[in-house]
Amino acid sequence: MKHIINSQLICANYNKDYPMIERGEGVYLFDKAGNKYIDVSGCTAAVTHIGHGNEEISKVLYEQSKKLAVHPTHLFYNEELENYLANLCEFAPEGFNHAWTISGGTEAVENAIKIAYQYQKSKGHQRSKVLARWGSYHGNSITVLDVGGLKARRDYYTDLMVGHHHISPCFSYRKEAGMTEEEYEDVLIKEFKTTIEENPEIFCFLAEPIVGAALGAAGPTKNYFKRIKEICKEHDILLIADEVMTGFGRTGANFGINHYGDHADILCCAKGISSGYFPLGAIIIHDRVFDVIKESGHPFYSGQTYSCIPLAAAVGNANLEYIKTHNLVENARLVGNYLKKRLESLKEIECVGDVRGEGLFLGIEFVKDQKSKAIFEPSYLFNKKVEAKAFEEGLVTYACRGTVNLSEGDHMLFAPPLTLTKDEADLIFEGMQNAIKKTYSEFLKG
Ligand SMILES: Cc1ncc(COP(=O)(O)O)c(C=O)c1O
């Protein structure tokens, strides 16, 4: 049963009918007509770490909202936050001992930029520009769109932007043919270094450890972040890791940066931080950042209505406890490796160009031809066709675009709940195999 979006909603798509969703349970979603789907995307992307319909979390949400949801922050502090931040910092890499909560990922990135800026000002540096990478998404406010590198979302608003700096993404699947990984990394590091040297106004570098929606779970080359961090240190530039998608066990480690040597000064968190049970985001900062700001004697110049409220803290804490007690980080690693291997076997179909990612943060890139990596004509919407076929197979997937020229090339991001079992991974594999085979054979028929 389809439902045409009614006229009260400010539509993201005026022409689309949607089935009405009704409920979720574990990795499953159910629509009003009774159809059952596996949430392979993790709610468009990488949100539902602990799965849907979790009673433990809903009880905490209920009990805490009954007790106290918000309070006058100018006169009180709350124990829920105090406990939560202690647990949050313990879950983070060593040295990340201070945190701040807000309502989501965009705000986390915005606040990370603000705190990096304040760090620089506290040291007497007048610097005003962020360096980030093309082919990255960091959120949807004007500043964060400006900093981000997802053309499809940012281009409409360029008049409103101040023009932060961007460099190439680290995306070895599409490196120049014949180049080794090492040579490719050298080229990227050189670009980074030159950009920093030519633009002394840069005060921080922002990057997703593994790029999510924009590039489909594309991880860095072996020493990329280590070398970036060395240059950052030389110039006293802070490295901000956008862990909005990669945090809280998604990649089979607590945070994405754990895979690459923990080279960051500030972590931005959201999505899996609360698995969607309450709007929550956070920044977690290293002592070396906090100490400079504290020493300046100035408070953190930020704060919004829903910063650091007890209801968000209680839900965040319960979600983190659930992740820990159910070993979901380890499960993401094990079941993620299993699913990745199964998806890799889909390369027997010519249009599956690459399968990548870590843990339960995986991507498939589609190509017309594996050898040349030629893309499908953008107007053919190959990714959307696979998504529609997967939907018929009972899989909710996330079709994305932009691995070539920042706006073309078809890929898909997989980020199911971290509770996924191997049997459920098999169902994802089988559904994807059918969907891709059908879509490709229709393409070949023309
Ligand atoms: C890597 C990354 N950073 C930031 C954001 C923005 O988060 P939010 O949508 O919660 O504002 C997203 C959202 O998809 C994201 O994927």
The ligand as a Tripos MOL2 file, in Angstrom:
@<TRIPOS>MOLECULE
LIG
   16    16     1     0     0
SMALL
NO_CHARGES

@<TRIPOS>ATOM
      1 C1         29.5900   11.4760    8.4860 C.3       1 LIG1
      2 C2         28.4210   12.3270    8.8730 C.ar      1 LIG1
      3 N1         28.6250   13.4430    9.5880 N.ar      1 LIG1
      4 C3         27.5990   14.2290    9.9700 C.ar      1 LIG1
      5 C4         26.3070   13.9310    9.6150 C.ar      1 LIG1
      6 C5         25.1840   14.8320   10.0370 C.3       1 LIG1
      7 O1         24.4430   14.2180   11.0420 O.3       1 LIG1
      8 P1         22.9210   14.6650   11.3310 P.3       1 LIG1
      9 O2         22.1220   14.2290   10.1610 O.co2     1 LIG1
     10 O3         22.5790   13.9360   12.6040 O.co2     1 LIG1
     11 O4         22.9100   16.1320   11.5260 O.co2     1 LIG1
     12 C6         26.0430   12.7830    8.8710 C.ar      1 LIG1
     13 C7         24.6620   12.4340    8.4840 C.2       1 LIG1
     14 O5         24.3940   11.5730    7.7040 O.2       1 LIG1
     15 C8         27.1330   11.9600    8.4830 C.ar      1 LIG1
     16 O6         26.9460   10.8610    7.7570 O.3       1 LIG1
@<TRIPOS>BOND
     1     1     2 1
     2     2     3 ar
     3     2    15 ar
     4     3     4 ar
     5     4     5 ar
     6     5     6 1
     7     5    12 ar
     8     6     7 1
     9     7     8 1
    10     8     9 2
    11     8    10 1
    12     8    11 1
    13    12    13 1
    14    12    15 ar
    15    13    14 2
    16    15    16 1
@<TRIPOS>SUBSTRUCTURE
     1 LIG1         1 GROUP 0 **** ****
